[in-house]
Amino acid sequence: MSKQSDVKVVADGKHIALVQRGKWEFARRKGVSGIVGIVAVTDEGKLVLVEQDRPPVNARVIELPAGLAGDAKGHEGEDLEVAARRELLEETGYAARTMQRVAAGAASAGMTDELITLFRATGLTKVGPGGGDGAEQITVHEIALEQVERWLAARERDRLLIDLKVYAGLYFARQAGA
């Protein structure tokens, strides 16, 4: 990561700033210490996905459970694994026995400086309803690993969007059994 001092703020919103480095403008999320995505696989071999409305693309989107770390007051330096466990429980109602970091990288390197850390969650136990934090309306889906591609194709035919991280997540979900 480069220094913060070489970035100029062009526009400043409540949650996101538009910034400039040299001639390049990009978005920067404010007040977070990281972003996590969770590749959650049940003991029955099902991938846990979430579906929710996403206003930027004006559509419902199928995604990995995911969220922000360090965005709550008093939790500014929140550990990424702690955030992953919290987000998994909040969005899906599942607690994980094992949370293993499997990858990290840029979300959309031409648009934002966000880095996402993916965790594989196994040993899942359903302990709550999921569905989000109250402001969110999340639908939880559990799809057998061998059926995920067909299921996603059917969702696309239904005019839902598929977050590309789902396909990366599918790779890591299948690595768990290798």
Buried (B, 14 or more C-beta within 10 A) or exposed (E): EEEEEEBEEEEEEEEEBEBBEEEEEBBBBEEBBBBBBBBBBBEEBBBBBBBBEEEEEEEBBBBBBBBBBBBEEEBEEBEBBBBBBBBBBBBBBBBBEEBBEBBBEEBEEEEBBBEBBBBBBBEBEEEEEBBBEEEEEBEBBBBEBEEBEEBBEEBEEEEBBBBEBBEBBBEBBBEBEE
